[in-house]
Every structure is written in C-alpha cells, then in structure tokens.
Amino acid sequence: MATASAVLDQRCTVAFVDVDADNFTINPADIEEAITDRTRAIVVVHLGGHPANMEAIKQIAQRHNLKIIEDCAQAHGAESHGQKVGSLGDIGAFSFQSSKNLTSGEGGMVTTNDKESHNLVHAFMNVGRAPDGARWEYPRLGWNYRPSEYLAALLLVRLEKLEEQTDIRNQNAAYLFNELKQIEGITPPKLESWVTKHGYHLYMMKYNAEGFGGKPRSEFLSALNAEGIPCSSGYGSPLSREGGIKRVAELYPKIIREFPCPNTERVCAESVWLFQNILLGSRSDMDDIVEAIAKIQKAWN
C-alpha cells in the first residue's frame, strides 16, 4: 500500500500489472502492455525478499527510456546475479519498520548513484536544504523526515549481523524447500535462476486444498497456528481492490489503471506465509514446521 500511495501522493498515475505466478514479483511480460507515452518509471517491488527479474525489466526500461525505482522494503541483503537489490535500478528504497529484517522500529533509506536524485532526497527529508548548503538556506521545498541518531545507532549494530542472519534464513529456507516439496498440497516458494541470495522477509508457500482432504486454507491456517507455527494468509486481495485505492479510482478514474491480474488473484487465494523471524530458528525448529504440516495432512486424508 505504501508503494502505490507514494506515487499517488506525487499526483502521478498508477498502472497495476500482474505478478509472476512462481516468484510473486512483477511480471516483465505484462509491463510493456501498460506503457504509454506518459509513462515515466517502472516501480519494482522485491516482494518477500525475492529479487524481481531485473535483467528483463532493465531491457524494457532502456527501450522506453524509463527510470526504475526499486522497492526493497522486504529485501534487505537480497542479491540478483551477485549484486545487491537497491543498486540494480536508478533508485532504491528500504524500510526499517518494526517487522523488517533490518529494523530500528521506523524509518527508511534511499540508495542511488545519481547525484541529482541524492540531492532531491536530501532536500525532501531535510526541510529543503542542499547537502553542502548553509543551515538557513532552502533552495528547494522539503519536510522534516530526518532519522534520529538513536535510530542510526541501532541500525549500525544490527547491520553488522544482517549478512549472517540472511545466510541463516537462506539455509533454513533451502531445508524447508526440500522437505515441504514432498508434502502434497504444499508448494514451497521457488528460487529463480538469477537469485544469488534471497532476502526471505517472507517464506511464501502456496496451499492446495486437494492435498488436505479438501479443507479450505482458513482451516489449515488455524490448524497450523494451533500446532505452534505462527502463519498468515498474507495479502487478502490485489492492491487495486483495497479500500483506499478503490476510493481514489472512484473519485479520479483516470489516475488508476488496472490490467488483468489472474496470477495475483491466485496468489492471494493460495498463500500461506511464514515470517522472517521464524527462519532464524534452529534446524529442529524447521523440523517442527515440517512435522506440523505433515501431521495436519495425515489427519485430514
């Protein structure tokens, strides 16, 4: 929601396109259909920590002279072809909100190698000041979004642990993949060929009721939580159908464009999420997850 809201806040229009059915990130094949002569940028969300197909997206951006904005809020430490997300497009945005892999409770960070973009971001968060300007000079309009030194101190300590924790999440996710793929009705998240490191803010499985005696996902989630495995159904509907976005579309129909998103609808209907803190557990914790899911399946079949 924050991603689309940021665009709308700047009086820009939003075009919603579908995700890839396997990795849940924006589908490059659907991007070009949405591009018009008014399009200025492609906003890429590395959802759950899985890097989007940036090579394909960059080719599209080059053909149409578009900027690429990376939403890396759920993808701290993730890599595509050995390169960190946030350095793959023109500008990247990270969140340090309380649920994130790297957190100070609130706050965020912008990454770019473009000096003008850097200066704009600096002015935006520092009441319009230039990075090398005087304290009482305001060459641009801006606001007070400066993070405190207390938050920075927390982040510096936690940043030292990010790579190690990301590796632990990847190891546990790989173990879960090999174990869960053997359970009919559960599809563990796919790791695409370009992903050299997943952020694993979320471990997003897909649930098929046929493998669980026809029981709906809601009952599976209740049963898994009852077994002591915290889980969630994730996003309940495509973003374009959320109340705030729908209201904007009703009032200003030209601002919101929505393309067919069957993959997004299917993912919303089938997702089962485990959160990043669970993936920091021990191997026996991972076994508990597998055993709980297998126990439920056996009881229902």
Buried (B, 14 or more C-beta within 10 A) or exposed (E): EEBBEBBBEEEEBBBBBBBBBBBBBBBBEBBEEBBEEEBEBBBBBBBBBBBBBBEBBBEBBEEBEBBBBBBBBBBBBBBBEEBBBBBBBBBBBBBBBEEBBBBBEEBBBBBBEEEEBBBBBBBBBBBBBBEEBEEEEBEBEBEEEEBEEEBEEBBEEBEEEBEEBBEBBBEBBBBBBEBBEEBEBBBBBBBBEBBBBBBBBBBBBBBEBEBBBEBEBEBBBEBBEEBEBEBBBBBEEBBBBBEEBBEBBEEEEEBBBBEEBEBBBBBBEBBBBBBBEBBBBEEEEBBBBBBBBBEBBEEBE
